[in-house]
Amino acid sequence: MQEHTNNEWSQFYPKNNVFWMHYLLVKLINEVHYNGHKKKNNMTTVHKQAIKELKRCKEAVESMNFKSCYEFVEWHRKKNKKN
């Protein structure tokens, strides 16, 4: 982020929200433990599906060059409309 903003924090940079979104996705996938779901075999189907979708979102953020969260949301909406 610092590199992206040239250490100028008084301006708004939409890409920073993409960096934060990626950070939150990583935390939700890897570091948040839900009651009773610490082991993969204890996870409910809904929980497994949610984690799978979070991983797909993380992969998209890493592989595509979204300039803002709005671009990501539009991409995600269009992707889900096709399914």
The 8 nearest C-alpha neighbors of each residue, nearest first, counted from 0:
[[1, 3, 2, 15, 4, 18, 6, 14],
 [0, 2, 6, 4, 3, 5, 7, 8],
 [1, 3, 5, 0, 4, 6, 7, 15],
 [2, 4, 0, 1, 5, 6, 15, 14],
 [3, 5, 6, 1, 7, 2, 0, 8],
 [6, 4, 2, 7, 3, 1, 8, 0],
 [5, 7, 1, 4, 8, 2, 3, 0],
 [8, 6, 5, 4, 9, 10, 1, 3],
 [9, 7, 10, 6, 4, 11, 5, 1],
 [8, 10, 7, 11, 6, 12, 4, 5],
 [11, 9, 8, 12, 7, 4, 13, 6],
 [10, 12, 13, 9, 8, 15, 4, 14],
 [11, 13, 14, 15, 10, 4, 16, 67],
 [14, 12, 67, 15, 16, 11, 66, 68],
 [13, 15, 67, 66, 17, 16, 12, 18],
 [16, 14, 18, 17, 13, 12, 0, 19],
 [15, 17, 19, 14, 18, 13, 20, 68],
 [18, 16, 20, 14, 15, 19, 68, 67],
 [19, 17, 15, 21, 16, 20, 22, 14],
 [20, 18, 22, 16, 21, 17, 23, 15],
 [19, 21, 17, 23, 22, 18, 16, 24],
 [20, 22, 24, 18, 19, 23, 57, 17],
 [21, 23, 19, 25, 20, 24, 18, 26],
 [24, 22, 26, 20, 25, 21, 27, 19],
 [23, 25, 21, 27, 26, 22, 57, 28],
 [24, 26, 28, 22, 23, 27, 29, 21],
 [27, 25, 30, 23, 29, 24, 28, 22],
 [28, 26, 24, 31, 25, 29, 30, 23],
 [29, 27, 25, 26, 24, 30, 50, 31],
 [30, 28, 26, 27, 25, 31, 32, 24],
 [29, 31, 26, 27, 28, 32, 25, 33],
 [32, 30, 27, 29, 26, 33, 28, 37],
 [33, 31, 37, 30, 36, 34, 29, 35],
 [32, 34, 36, 35, 31, 37, 42, 46],
 [35, 33, 36, 32, 37, 42, 31, 41],
 [34, 36, 37, 33, 41, 42, 38, 32],
 [37, 35, 42, 33, 41, 38, 34, 32],
 [36, 38, 32, 35, 33, 39, 34, 41],
 [39, 37, 36, 41, 40, 42, 35, 32],
 [38, 40, 41, 42, 37, 36, 47, 43],
 [39, 41, 38, 42, 36, 43, 37, 47],
 [42, 40, 36, 39, 38, 43, 35, 37],
 [43, 41, 36, 39, 40, 46, 47, 44],
 [44, 42, 46, 45, 47, 41, 36, 40],
 [43, 45, 47, 46, 48, 42, 49, 41],
 [44, 46, 48, 43, 47, 49, 42, 50],
 [45, 47, 49, 43, 48, 44, 42, 50],
 [48, 46, 44, 50, 49, 45, 51, 43],
 [49, 47, 51, 45, 46, 50, 44, 52],
 [48, 50, 46, 52, 51, 47, 45, 53],
 [51, 49, 53, 47, 52, 48, 54, 46],
 [50, 52, 48, 54, 49, 53, 47, 55],
 [53, 51, 55, 49, 54, 50, 56, 48],
 [52, 54, 50, 56, 55, 51, 57, 49],
 [55, 53, 57, 51, 52, 56, 58, 50],
 [56, 54, 52, 58, 57, 53, 59, 51],
 [55, 57, 59, 53, 54, 58, 60, 52],
 [56, 58, 54, 60, 59, 55, 24, 53],
 [59, 57, 61, 55, 56, 60, 62, 54],
 [58, 60, 56, 62, 61, 57, 63, 55],
 [59, 61, 57, 58, 63, 62, 56, 21],
 [62, 60, 58, 59, 63, 57, 64, 21],
 [63, 61, 59, 60, 58, 64, 57, 65],
 [64, 62, 60, 59, 65, 61, 58, 71],
 [63, 65, 66, 62, 60, 61, 59, 67],
 [66, 64, 67, 63, 70, 71, 60, 68],
 [65, 67, 14, 64, 13, 70, 68, 17],
 [68, 66, 13, 14, 69, 70, 65, 17],
 [67, 69, 71, 70, 17, 72, 16, 65],
 [68, 70, 72, 67, 71, 73, 66, 74],
 [71, 69, 73, 68, 67, 72, 65, 74],
 [70, 72, 68, 74, 69, 73, 75, 65],
 [73, 71, 75, 69, 74, 70, 76, 68],
 [74, 72, 76, 70, 71, 75, 69, 77],
 [73, 75, 71, 77, 72, 76, 78, 70],
 [76, 74, 78, 72, 73, 77, 71, 79],
 [75, 77, 73, 79, 78, 74, 72, 80],
 [76, 78, 80, 74, 79, 75, 73, 81],
 [79, 77, 75, 76, 80, 81, 74, 82],
 [80, 78, 76, 82, 81, 77, 75, 74],
 [79, 81, 77, 78, 82, 76, 75, 74],
 [82, 80, 79, 78, 77, 76, 75, 74],
 [81, 79, 80, 78, 77, 76, 75, 74]]
